[in-house]
Amino acid sequence: MGRDITLYPKKASKKELKDYLENLGFKKCDHLWDWPKGTLNYSWFDYEDFKSIDGVSADIYPIDEEEKEYTKNDWALHVRNLYSASWHDVNMLNRVLRDARKNFGGDIYGDYGKNRYAPLWEDESTPLSRGIKNVYEHVDSNIKAVIYSIPEESIKNTFNTEESNEMFEFLGLNDPSRVIYNGLVPFAVSMFEYFFSQCFQILIKYDKEAIKRRDNFNQKIDFQTAIELSEDKKTIEEVIARNYTFQNLSQLNKAYKDWLNIDVRKILYKKKKVGNSIKYLENRIAEIIQYRHGIVHHFSLDRTLTKEGYINILEAIEKSINEIILFIEKKYNIKINSE
């Protein structure tokens, strides 16, 4: 679901509409929709300070017979974004329509009625909150996608008696699905690593104390890295983050303490129920990381890992991430989950 609005210009050629969009920074793109032949598809996205979430899509297309009641012009401008779009995305959507209407005349029709634009709201977000939220939602959506798509166990206990439970527990050790669950453990740890690595880079970009330290920070870099920095292919934050590994709790904690005075291990030193057991999150995450190490480096597969057990691994990672999110919200007085 999203916002769909169309401008039917009073007078505008295809080239005029094309030049108009390109001057606003729109780039040509492909489109999943089957638009009429001759349609030009464009998209806009503002990467600065994480202003965009969904961006804006704009399509210049030839009108059909039914649309001729709105204009005698041959071409129309359709603009759209999702309801998850940021304030900046919706503001650009309105700007495209408003300025195009001033330049080319005509009327707009869409979700909000004739000549009505998408409503805006009071934007309380910051570059920091938008950046962290972007990372959080990316990881959260992938966790949900894995839970949705993970296959069921091949060998199932349909009798549910004490004797059958013992038998099926033994048979389950040869269930081929368990190999898949083990293979997904490194993927789960990569979510954890990605979240903490990306958040670290965002935090040291906007945290006041980290900025002061960064300004006085000295580090030798190789020539290739210097070229990548000069060509904006790599950021200073990426270079700093490369000094640490975020698949190791000690190294991860060192990075956050060195640059942000944040003790991640202390934050995760909380008892939480995961599955049927209650453990300190810090210990559970350490176990999962070690589990991943055994699979990747020693091909050590745990045949007792069930679908439920793997989902518990994802749950532990999810709860750890949520604890960090809560801490960041309080420390920087921002809203992330509740935006």
SULPE-V276914 format. One record per pair of residues at least 24 apart in sequence whose C-alpha atoms are under 10 Angstrom apart, sorted by sequence separation. I is the first residue (numbers start at 1). J is the second residue. D is the distance in whole Angstrom. If there is no record, write none. Layout:
I J D
I J D
This chain:
14 38 10
18 42 9
35 59 9
36 60 10
37 61 8
38 62 7
39 63 10
56 80 6
57 81 6
93 117 9
94 118 6
153 177 5
154 178 9
219 243 10
14 39 9
35 60 10
36 61 7
37 62 8
55 80 9
56 81 5
57 82 10
93 118 8
94 119 9
152 177 7
153 178 7
288 313 7
14 40 9
31 57 9
35 61 7
36 62 7
54 80 10
55 81 7
56 82 8
91 117 10
94 120 9
151 177 7
152 178 10
214 240 9
287 313 10
288 314 10
35 62 9
36 63 9
54 81 7
55 82 8
90 117 9
91 118 8
150 177 9
151 178 10
153 180 10
29 57 9
31 59 9
36 64 9
53 81 10
54 82 6
90 118 7
91 119 9
153 181 10
285 313 8
288 316 9
28 57 10
29 58 10
53 82 9
54 83 9
55 84 10
56 85 8
90 119 8
91 120 7
151 180 8
284 313 8
288 317 9
26 56 9
27 57 9
28 58 9
29 59 10
54 84 7
55 85 7
76 106 10
78 108 9
80 110 10
90 120 7
91 121 10
150 180 9
151 181 9
205 235 10
26 57 9
27 58 10
28 59 10
53 84 7
54 85 5
55 86 8
77 108 9
78 109 10
79 110 10
90 121 10
150 181 8
205 236 9
285 316 7
26 58 8
53 85 5
54 86 7
56 88 10
57 89 10
76 108 10
78 110 9
87 119 10
88 120 9
204 236 10
205 237 7
284 316 7
285 317 7
52 85 7
53 86 5
55 88 8
56 89 6
73 106 9
87 120 7
204 237 7
249 282 8
275 308 8
284 317 9
51 85 10
52 86 6
53 87 9
54 88 10
55 89 5
56 90 8
72 106 10
86 120 10
87 121 7
150 184 9
201 235 9
203 237 9
249 283 10
275 309 8
282 316 10
51 86 7
52 87 8
53 88 9
54 89 7
55 90 8
56 91 10
58 93 9
71 106 7
87 122 8
88 123 9
201 236 9
202 237 8
274 309 10
277 312 10
281 316 7
285 320 8
39 75 9
43 79 9
50 86 9
51 87 8
52 88 6
53 89 7
54 90 9
56 92 7
57 93 8
70 106 8
71 107 8
87 123 6
201 237 5
202 238 10
204 240 9
249 285 8
250 286 10
275 311 8
276 312 9
280 316 10
281 317 8
284 320 10
21 58 8
39 76 10
40 77 10
41 78 10
42 79 9
43 80 10
51 88 6
52 89 6
55 92 8
56 93 6
70 107 8
86 123 9
87 124 10
200 237 8
201 238 7
204 241 9
248 285 10
249 286 7
274 311 10
275 312 6
279 316 10
21 59 10
39 77 10
43 81 10
50 88 10
51 89 8
52 90 9
55 93 9
58 96 9
70 108 9
87 125 9
146 184 9
200 238 9
201 239 9
248 286 8
274 312 6
275 313 9
281 319 8
282 320 8
21 60 9
58 97 10
70 109 9
86 125 9
198 237 9
201 240 8
247 286 9
273 312 10
274 313 8
281 320 6
52 92 10
56 96 9
198 238 9
200 240 10
201 241 7
249 289 9
274 314 10
275 315 8
18 59 9
146 187 10
197 238 9
200 241 7
248 289 7
274 315 7
275 316 9
17 59 10
18 60 7
46 88 8
146 188 9
247 289 7
248 290 9
273 315 10
274 316 6
281 323 10
17 60 7
45 88 10
46 89 8
198 241 9
247 290 10
273 316 9
274 317 10
45 89 8
86 130 9
143 187 10
197 241 7
272 316 8
15 60 10
44 89 9
143 188 8
197 242 9
213 258 10
214 259 9
247 292 10
274 319 9
14 60 7
46 92 10
142 188 10
200 246 10
213 259 8
247 293 10
273 319 9
13 60 10
14 61 8
45 92 10
197 244 9
212 259 10
213 260 10
272 319 8
14 62 9
44 92 9
143 191 8
197 245 8
198 246 10
210 258 9
211 259 9
272 320 9
44 93 9
139 188 10
142 191 8
197 246 6
210 259 6
211 260 10
196 246 7
197 247 9
209 259 8
210 260 6
270 320 9
139 190 10
140 191 9
195 246 9
196 247 9
209 260 7
210 261 9
268 319 9
269 320 10
6 58 9
139 191 6
193 245 8
194 246 8
200 252 9
204 256 9
207 259 9
208 260 9
209 261 9
268 320 6
3 56 10
4 57 10
5 58 10
6 59 9
7 60 10
138 191 9
139 192 8
193 246 5
194 247 9
203 256 9
207 260 7
267 320 9
268 321 9
270 323 9
6 60 10
192 246 8
193 247 5
8 63 9
139 194 8
140 195 10
192 247 8
193 248 9
197 252 8
200 255 8
204 259 7
268 323 7
21 77 10
138 194 10
139 195 7
190 246 9
191 247 10
193 249 10
196 252 8
200 256 7
203 259 9
204 260 7
264 320 10
267 323 7
268 324 8
138 195 9
189 246 10
190 247 8
196 253 10
199 256 10
203 260 8
267 324 7
17 75 9
136 194 10
137 195 10
189 247 7
197 255 9
8 67 9
17 76 9
18 77 10
135 194 8
136 195 7
193 252 9
197 256 10
200 259 9
264 323 10
267 326 10
8 68 9
10 70 9
11 71 9
13 73 8
14 74 8
17 77 8
135 195 6
136 196 10
196 256 9
200 260 9
264 324 8
267 327 8
8 69 10
9 70 9
10 71 6
11 72 8
12 73 7
13 74 8
14 75 6
135 196 9
8 70 6
9 71 7
10 72 7
11 73 6
12 74 8
13 75 7
14 76 9
135 197 10
136 198 10
262 324 10
7 70 9
8 71 6
9 72 9
10 73 6
11 74 9
12 75 7
13 76 9
14 77 10
132 195 9
135 198 7
136 199 9
264 327 10
7 71 10
8 72 9
9 73 6
10 74 10
11 75 9
12 76 8
134 198 10
135 199 7
8 73 7
9 74 9
10 75 10
11 76 10
12 77 10
134 199 10
262 327 9
8 74 9
9 75 7
10 76 9
132 198 8
133 199 9
262 328 9
8 75 7
9 76 6
131 198 9
132 199 6
135 202 10
7 75 9
8 76 5
9 77 8
24 92 9
131 199 8
132 200 9
196 264 10
7 76 6
8 77 7
132 201 10
262 331 10
6 76 7
7 77 5
8 78 9
131 201 10
132 202 7
6 77 6
7 78 6
24 95 10
128 199 9
131 202 7
132 203 8
5 77 9
6 78 4
7 79 8
24 96 8
130 202 10
131 203 9
5 78 6
6 79 6
129 202 9
4 78 7
5 79 5
6 80 9
51 125 9
128 202 7
129 203 10
4 79 6
5 80 6
21 96 8
51 126 9
127 202 9
128 203 7
3 79 8
4 80 5
5 81 9
20 96 9
50 126 9
51 127 7
127 203 10
128 204 10
3 80 5
4 81 7
49 126 8
50 127 6
53 130 8
128 205 9
2 80 7
3 81 5
4 82 9
49 127 5
50 128 8
52 130 9
53 131 10
127 205 10
128 206 6
2 81 6
3 82 6
20 99 9
21 100 9
48 127 9
49 128 8
50 129 9
51 130 7
52 131 10
127 206 8
128 207 9
1 81 9
2 82 4
3 83 7
20 100 8
49 129 10
50 130 6
51 131 9
53 133 10
126 206 10
1 82 6
2 83 5
3 84 10
49 130 8
50 131 6
53 134 7
1 83 6
2 84 8
3 85 9
49 131 7
50 132 9
52 134 9
1 84 9
2 85 9
17 100 8
20 103 9
50 133 10
50 134 8
17 103 10
3 90 9
16 103 10
17 104 9
5 93 9
12 100 10
16 104 9
4 93 10
5 94 9
7 96 10
3 93 9
7 97 7
6 97 8
7 98 9
9 100 8
10 101 9
12 103 9
13 104 9
5 97 8
8 100 10
9 101 7
11 103 9
12 104 6
7 100 8
8 101 9
9 102 10
10 103 10
11 104 6
12 105 9
192 285 9
7 101 7
9 103 9
10 104 6
11 105 7
12 106 10
9 104 5
10 105 5
11 106 8
8 104 9
9 105 5
10 106 4
189 285 9
193 289 10
7 104 10
8 105 8
9 106 4
10 107 8
192 289 9
7 105 9
8 106 6
9 107 7
7 106 7
8 107 6
9 108 8
189 288 7
190 289 10
7 107 6
8 108 6
188 288 9
189 289 6
6 107 8
7 108 4
8 109 8
188 289 9
189 290 10
6 108 5
7 109 7
186 288 9
189 291 9
190 292 10
5 108 7
6 109 5
7 110 9
185 288 8
186 289 8
189 292 7
5 109 6
6 110 6
185 289 9
188 292 9
189 293 10
4 109 9
5 110 4
6 111 9
186 291 9
187 292 9
4 110 6
5 111 6
185 291 8
186 292 5
3 110 8
4 111 6
5 112 8
7 114 10
185 292 6
186 293 8
3 111 6
4 112 9
5 113 9
6 114 10
7 115 9
184 292 9
185 293 10
186 294 10
2 111 9
3 112 9
5 114 9
6 115 10
182 291 9
183 292 9
186 295 8
5 115 9
182 292 9
185 295 8
186 296 7
5 116 9
185 296 9
5 117 8
183 295 8
5 118 9
182 295 7
183 296 9
3 117 10
4 118 9
3 118 7
183 299 10
182 299 10
182 300 9
183 301 9
182 301 6
181 301 9
182 302 7
180 301 10
181 302 9
182 303 8
179 301 7
181 303 9
182 304 10
188 310 9
192 314 9
178 301 9
179 302 8
182 305 7
188 311 10
191 314 9
178 302 8
179 303 7
181 305 7
182 306 9
189 313 9
178 303 6
179 304 10
180 305 10
181 306 7
182 307 10
185 310 7
188 313 8
189 314 9
192 317 6
196 321 8
199 324 10
203 328 9
207 332 9
177 303 9
178 304 7
179 305 9
180 306 10
181 307 7
184 310 8
188 314 6
191 317 8
192 318 8
195 321 8
199 325 10
176 303 9
178 305 6
179 306 10
180 307 9
181 308 10
187 314 10
191 318 9
175 303 8
177 305 9
178 306 6
181 309 9
182 310 8
185 313 8
189 317 8
192 320 9
196 324 9
173 302 9
174 303 7
175 304 10
177 306 8
178 307 8
181 310 6
185 314 9
188 317 8
192 321 8
199 328 10
203 332 10
173 303 5
174 304 9
177 307 8
181 311 9
188 318 10
191 321 10
172 303 8
173 304 6
175 306 9
172 304 8
173 305 9
178 310 9
172 305 9
173 306 9
170 304 9
172 306 9
169 304 8
49 202 10
153 306 8
152 306 9
153 307 7
152 307 7
153 308 10
49 205 10
151 307 8
152 308 10
49 206 10
150 307 8
147 307 9
150 310 9
147 308 10
150 311 9
147 310 9
147 311 7
146 311 9
147 314 8
143 311 9
146 314 9
147 315 10
144 314 9
143 314 7
143 315 9
143 317 9
143 318 8
140 318 8
139 318 9
140 321 9
136 318 10
139 321 9
136 321 8
136 322 9
136 325 8
133 325 9
132 325 8
132 328 9
132 329 10
129 328 9
137 336 10
128 328 10
129 329 8
136 336 9
137 337 9
136 337 9
133 335 9
134 336 9
129 332 9
132 335 10
133 336 5
128 332 9
129 333 9
130 334 10
132 336 7
133 337 7
129 334 6
130 335 9
131 336 9
132 337 10
133 338 10
128 334 8
129 335 6
130 336 7
133 339 9
128 335 10
129 336 6
126 334 8
128 336 9
129 337 9
125 334 7
126 335 9
130 339 9
124 334 8
125 335 7
126 336 10
129 339 9
124 335 8
125 336 8
125 339 7
124 339 8
123 339 9
